[in-house]
Amino acid sequence: MREPSLLPVFGKLGLKAPVAFVAAPARSAGVVSRLRELATAHGGMALKLSVIAWTVLILGAVFFMMQG
């Protein structure tokens, strides 16, 4: 048995040309600049809070390991 050619099938479906997506650099740049401003304004406090949270987590893990 002979298999039909695929070319007419693609022609019947009417393949569309690939759509070019354009990135929106203005929007992403706005988000990046806002995050950068937030980090510069509150970066020291965020660092201190993360160190405190990490220390409490480690001490809590050691405490529960000693209890078991």
Secondary structure, DSSP 8 states (H G I E B T S, - for coil): -----SHHHHHHHT----------HHHHHHHHHHHHHHHHHHHHHHHHHHHHHHHHHHHHHHHHHHH-
